[in-house]
Amino acid sequence: MAVPPVIEWRDGAVRILDQRRLPDAIEVLHCTQVPQVMEAIRTLAIRGAPALGVAGAYGVALGAHSYDAETDGRFADHLNRVVEDIAGTRPTAVNLGWAARIVRAAAEPHADDPGAGARAVLERAHELAVDNDRRHLELAAHGASLLAPGAQVLHHCNTGPLATGAGFGSALGVIQAAHSQGKISVWVNETRPLLQGARLTTWELDQWGIPYTLITDSMAGHFMQRGSVDAVVVGADRIAANGDVANKIGTYTMAQLARAHGLPFIVAAPISTIDFETATGDAIPIEERGAGEVRGHGAARWAPGDAPVANPAFDVTPNELVSAIVTERGIARAPYTTTLAAWREPVEAMA
């Protein structure tokens, strides 16, 4: 079965593989307007910090190409509004605003020529997408060295190409690369409330032929206690300068369980996910999503329609629980304020 790209620019539109429909159906959204891209991001048709970065870049390119001097005023002001709107769609994933600002900067030399500015923004968005591919390939190679042949790895949420928009994933890219060097197996947390592990991670592992077992999130401690888990590998939506990690809700629980059982807790993410302007995880904004996601899923409902709900999409894992942070530049270990800081200049150079 041929799977379309997670995100691409084609014929003046942003095409997005609708992950809300997976694994039951493969459908592609054809976004010709910026609000359509924002809605795809907001409703999780596309998700995962690196993939959101690519979506943000192409969203700004779409905004640049749709500029109308009669209704939008100055080109520079128009692009600034587009960037602000896109960056605010999901506040926790740092790649979204990061990529939007990078491609917007490409238009600055063309403030008086919107056509040239739009072409420059699109070219920069294409470059960012290609660079995203390269970075995840290198990240996976570094991370594979941390997993021994035969390892039983626990994974939370979804971090494959669906989440990165690249040919390789982040944490799942590490797992895929390690499996190619010696068979490993994966415990897949279903990842409530949106079941990204059950719906998406299993689907990707099936395509790669990597053996896995799907479990509920609450079973993880049981299998660690039985000695059936050798390492936990997760991705990240934002990493603070001190190594605190914001990731899918439940990640902090997995980190605490790993610590209690003496297991390595490994985070895999590109350098673009490190937010050097945020000193600690306390300052990372946590997105609160709708109550319906917790009361049920799809057509199924298991709670009263008016049941009070708290639904934070992410939690923050303190750096002292993180054994290693894998990026395309290599493997960082504590103290993260020092080891991560060594990678700051390349990130700012891209911006």
C-alpha positions as CSV (number, residue, x, y, z in Angstrom):
1,M,0.0,0.0,0.0
2,A,1.5,3.3,-1.1
3,V,1.5,5.9,1.6
4,P,1.5,9.6,0.6
5,P,4.0,12.0,2.1
6,V,3.1,13.3,5.5
7,I,3.3,16.8,4.2
8,E,4.3,18.3,0.9
9,W,3.8,21.4,-1.3
10,R,2.2,20.6,-4.6
11,D,0.6,22.8,-7.2
12,G,0.4,25.8,-4.9
13,A,-1.2,24.0,-2.0
14,V,-0.1,22.2,1.1
15,R,-1.0,18.5,1.1
16,I,-1.3,16.8,4.5
17,L,-1.8,13.2,5.2
18,D,-4.8,13.2,7.6
19,Q,-3.6,11.2,10.7
20,R,-7.0,11.4,12.3
21,R,-8.2,8.8,9.8
22,L,-5.3,6.4,10.3
23,P,-5.0,3.4,10.4
24,D,-8.5,2.9,9.0
25,A,-8.2,5.1,5.9
26,I,-5.6,7.1,4.0
27,E,-6.9,10.5,3.1
28,V,-5.0,13.7,2.1
29,L,-6.1,17.2,3.0
30,H,-5.6,19.8,0.2
31,C,-5.0,23.1,1.9
32,T,-5.1,26.2,-0.3
33,Q,-5.6,28.7,2.5
34,V,-3.7,29.4,5.7
35,P,-6.7,28.8,8.0
36,Q,-7.0,25.2,6.5
37,V,-3.4,24.5,7.5
38,M,-4.1,25.9,11.0
39,E,-7.2,23.8,11.4
40,A,-5.2,20.7,10.3
41,I,-2.6,21.5,13.0
42,R,-5.2,22.3,15.7
43,T,-7.3,19.1,15.1
44,L,-4.2,16.9,14.9
45,A,-4.5,15.9,11.3
46,I,-0.8,16.6,11.4
47,R,1.1,16.4,14.7
48,G,4.5,15.8,16.2
49,A,6.9,18.7,16.8
50,P,9.2,18.3,13.7
51,A,6.3,17.7,11.3
52,L,4.6,20.7,12.8
53,G,7.7,22.7,11.9
54,V,7.4,21.7,8.3
55,A,3.7,22.5,8.4
56,G,4.4,25.9,9.8
57,A,7.0,26.6,7.2
58,Y,4.6,25.7,4.3
59,G,1.8,27.5,6.0
60,V,3.8,30.7,5.9
61,A,4.7,30.0,2.3
62,L,1.0,29.6,1.5
63,G,0.3,32.9,3.3
64,A,3.0,34.6,1.2
65,H,1.5,33.4,-2.0
66,S,-2.0,34.4,-1.0
67,Y,-1.0,38.0,-0.3
68,D,-3.4,40.6,-1.7
69,A,-2.1,44.1,-1.4
70,E,-5.6,45.6,-1.6
71,T,-6.9,43.7,1.4
72,D,-3.8,42.7,3.4
73,G,-1.9,46.0,3.5
74,R,1.9,45.9,3.7
75,F,3.5,42.5,2.7
76,A,5.7,42.5,5.8
77,D,2.8,43.1,8.1
78,H,0.8,40.4,6.4
79,L,3.5,37.8,6.9
80,N,3.9,38.8,10.5
81,R,0.2,38.1,11.1
82,V,0.5,34.8,9.4
83,V,3.5,33.8,11.5
84,E,1.7,34.9,14.7
85,D,-1.5,33.0,13.8
86,I,0.4,29.8,12.9
87,A,2.7,29.8,15.9
88,G,-0.2,30.3,18.3
89,T,-2.1,27.3,17.0
90,R,-0.4,24.8,19.3
91,P,1.8,26.5,22.0
92,T,3.9,23.7,23.4
93,A,5.6,22.4,20.2
94,V,8.5,24.8,19.8
95,N,9.3,23.7,16.2
96,L,6.0,25.3,14.9
97,G,6.9,28.9,15.6
98,W,10.6,28.3,15.1
99,A,10.1,27.2,11.5
100,A,7.5,29.8,10.7
101,R,9.9,32.6,11.8
102,I,12.8,31.0,9.8
103,V,11.0,31.1,6.5
104,R,9.4,34.4,7.2
105,A,12.9,35.9,7.5
106,A,13.6,34.8,3.9
107,A,11.1,37.5,2.7
108,E,12.8,40.4,4.5
109,P,15.0,41.5,1.5
110,H,11.9,41.6,-0.7
111,A,9.5,43.8,1.3
112,D,8.7,45.8,-1.8
113,D,8.3,42.8,-4.1
114,P,5.7,40.3,-2.7
115,G,6.2,38.0,-5.7
116,A,9.9,37.6,-5.0
117,G,9.3,37.4,-1.3
118,A,6.8,34.6,-1.7
119,R,9.2,32.7,-3.9
120,A,12.0,33.1,-1.3
121,V,9.7,31.9,1.5
122,L,8.8,28.8,-0.4
123,E,12.4,28.0,-1.3
124,R,13.3,28.3,2.3
125,A,10.5,26.1,3.3
126,H,11.7,23.4,0.9
127,E,15.2,23.7,2.3
128,L,13.9,23.3,5.8
129,A,12.0,20.1,4.8
130,V,15.1,18.6,3.2
131,D,17.2,19.6,6.2
132,N,14.6,17.9,8.5
133,D,15.1,14.7,6.5
134,R,18.8,14.8,6.9
135,R,18.7,15.6,10.6
136,H,16.4,12.7,11.5
137,L,18.6,10.2,9.6
138,E,21.6,11.3,11.5
139,L,19.7,11.4,14.8
140,A,18.6,7.8,14.3
141,A,22.1,6.6,13.6
142,H,23.4,8.2,16.8
143,G,20.6,6.8,19.0
144,A,20.9,3.2,17.7
145,S,24.2,2.9,19.5
146,L,22.3,3.1,22.8
147,L,20.2,0.0,22.2
148,A,21.7,-3.5,22.3
149,P,20.6,-6.3,19.9
150,G,17.7,-8.1,21.5
151,A,16.6,-5.1,23.6
152,Q,13.0,-4.8,24.7
153,V,12.2,-1.1,24.3
154,L,9.2,0.8,25.7
155,H,7.9,3.6,23.5
156,H,5.3,6.3,24.4
157,C,3.1,8.1,21.9
158,N,4.2,8.3,18.2
159,T,7.5,9.5,16.9
160,G,7.9,7.9,13.5
161,P,7.9,9.7,10.1
162,L,4.2,10.5,10.8
163,A,5.4,12.8,13.6
164,T,8.5,14.1,12.0
165,G,7.4,14.6,8.4
166,A,10.8,13.1,7.4
167,G,11.9,9.7,6.1
168,F,13.0,8.7,9.6
169,G,11.4,9.3,12.9
170,S,13.0,10.6,16.1
171,A,12.5,8.0,18.9
172,L,11.0,5.5,16.4
173,G,13.8,6.3,14.0
174,V,16.3,5.3,16.7
175,I,14.3,2.0,17.2
176,Q,14.1,1.4,13.4
177,A,17.9,2.0,13.0
178,A,18.7,-0.2,16.0
179,H,16.4,-3.0,14.6
180,S,18.3,-2.9,11.4
181,Q,21.5,-3.7,13.3
182,G,20.0,-6.5,15.4
183,K,16.5,-7.5,16.1
184,I,14.8,-5.7,18.9
185,S,11.2,-5.6,20.1
186,V,8.9,-2.8,21.3
187,W,6.3,-2.4,24.0
188,V,3.9,0.2,22.5
189,N,1.9,2.3,25.0
190,E,-1.5,3.0,23.5
191,T,-1.1,6.6,24.7
192,R,-4.4,7.9,26.0
193,P,-6.4,9.9,25.4
194,L,-5.9,10.1,21.6
195,L,-4.3,6.6,21.2
196,Q,-1.4,7.7,19.0
197,G,0.6,4.7,20.0
198,A,-2.3,2.2,19.3
199,R,-3.3,3.9,16.0
200,L,-0.1,5.2,14.6
201,T,3.0,3.6,16.2
202,T,1.7,0.1,15.6
203,W,0.8,1.0,12.0
204,E,4.4,2.2,11.4
205,L,6.1,-0.7,13.1
206,D,3.9,-3.1,11.0
207,Q,5.3,-1.5,7.9
208,W,8.9,-2.0,9.1
209,G,8.4,-5.6,10.3
210,I,9.5,-4.7,13.8
211,P,8.0,-7.0,16.5
212,Y,5.8,-5.2,19.0
213,T,3.2,-5.7,21.7
214,L,0.5,-3.1,22.3
215,I,-0.2,-2.4,26.0
216,T,-2.2,0.2,27.9
217,D,-0.2,3.0,29.5
218,S,-1.1,1.6,33.0
219,M,0.7,-1.7,32.2
220,A,4.1,-0.2,31.7
221,G,5.2,-0.6,35.4
222,H,4.1,-4.2,35.5
223,F,6.4,-5.1,32.6
224,M,9.3,-3.2,34.0
225,Q,8.8,-4.9,37.3
226,R,9.0,-8.3,35.5
227,G,12.3,-7.4,33.9
228,S,10.7,-7.3,30.4
229,V,11.8,-3.7,29.6
230,D,15.5,-2.8,28.9
231,A,15.0,0.9,28.0
232,V,12.5,3.7,27.4
233,V,12.8,5.8,24.3
234,V,10.6,8.8,23.7
235,G,10.5,12.0,21.6
236,A,10.0,15.6,22.7
237,D,7.8,18.6,21.8
238,R,10.1,21.0,23.5
239,I,13.3,20.7,25.5
240,A,14.3,23.5,27.8
241,A,17.9,24.8,28.0
242,N,18.5,22.7,31.2
243,G,17.3,19.5,29.6
244,D,13.7,19.4,31.0
245,V,11.6,17.7,28.4
246,A,8.0,18.5,27.5
247,N,6.4,15.5,25.7
248,K,3.0,13.8,25.4
249,I,1.1,13.5,28.6
250,G,2.2,10.3,30.5
251,T,5.9,10.7,29.6
252,Y,6.7,11.9,33.1
253,T,5.1,8.8,34.5
254,M,7.2,6.6,32.2
255,A,10.4,8.5,33.3
256,Q,9.5,8.0,37.0
257,L,8.9,4.3,36.4
258,A,12.2,3.9,34.5
259,R,14.0,5.6,37.4
260,A,12.4,3.3,39.9
261,H,13.4,0.2,38.0
262,G,16.9,1.3,37.1
263,L,16.2,1.7,33.3
264,P,17.7,4.2,30.9
265,F,15.2,6.9,29.9
266,I,16.3,8.2,26.5
267,V,14.9,11.3,24.7
268,A,15.4,11.6,20.9
269,A,14.7,14.9,19.1
270,P,16.3,17.2,16.6
271,I,18.2,20.3,17.9
272,S,15.3,22.5,16.6
273,T,13.2,21.1,19.5
274,I,15.6,22.6,22.0
275,D,14.3,25.9,23.2
276,F,17.4,27.7,24.5
277,E,15.3,30.8,25.4
278,T,13.4,28.7,27.9
279,A,15.6,28.1,31.0
280,T,13.6,25.3,32.6
281,G,10.5,23.2,32.0
282,D,8.5,25.4,34.4
283,A,8.3,28.0,31.7
284,I,7.0,25.7,29.0
285,P,3.3,26.4,28.2
286,I,1.2,23.3,28.4
287,E,-1.7,23.0,25.9
288,E,-5.0,22.1,27.4
289,R,-7.3,20.3,24.9
290,G,-11.0,19.6,24.7
291,A,-13.0,17.5,27.2
292,G,-14.3,15.2,24.4
293,E,-11.0,13.6,23.9
294,V,-11.0,12.2,27.4
295,R,-14.7,11.3,27.6
296,G,-14.4,9.0,24.6
297,H,-12.7,8.4,21.2
298,G,-14.3,8.5,17.8
299,A,-17.9,7.4,18.1
300,A,-17.3,5.6,21.4
301,R,-18.2,7.3,24.7
302,W,-17.3,5.9,28.1
303,A,-18.1,8.9,30.4
304,P,-21.1,11.1,30.9
305,G,-21.3,13.9,28.4
306,D,-21.0,16.5,31.1
307,A,-18.3,14.8,33.1
308,P,-15.7,17.4,34.3
309,V,-12.4,16.8,32.5
310,A,-8.8,18.0,32.7
311,N,-6.9,17.3,29.5
312,P,-3.3,18.6,29.4
313,A,-1.8,17.4,26.2
314,F,1.8,17.4,27.6
315,D,3.7,17.0,30.8
316,V,7.3,18.0,31.7
317,T,10.0,15.4,32.7
318,P,12.7,17.0,34.9
319,N,16.2,16.6,33.5
320,E,17.4,14.5,36.4
321,L,15.2,11.7,35.1
322,V,16.7,11.8,31.6
323,S,19.6,9.5,30.9
324,A,20.5,10.9,27.5
325,I,19.2,13.3,24.8
326,V,19.9,12.2,21.3
327,T,20.1,14.7,18.5
328,E,21.6,14.8,15.0
329,R,24.7,16.2,16.5
330,G,25.2,13.3,18.9
331,I,24.3,12.2,22.4
332,A,24.1,14.7,25.3
333,R,24.2,13.7,28.9
334,A,24.0,15.6,32.2
335,P,24.8,18.4,33.0
336,Y,22.5,19.4,30.1
337,T,23.0,23.1,30.7
338,T,26.5,22.5,29.4
339,T,26.2,19.7,26.9
340,L,23.1,21.2,25.1
341,A,24.6,24.7,25.1
342,A,27.4,23.4,22.9
343,W,24.8,23.0,20.1
344,R,23.2,26.4,20.4
345,E,25.2,28.3,17.7
346,P,24.1,26.0,14.8
347,V,20.4,26.4,15.7
348,E,20.7,30.2,15.8
349,A,22.6,30.1,12.5
350,M,19.6,28.4,10.9
351,A,17.3,31.0,12.2
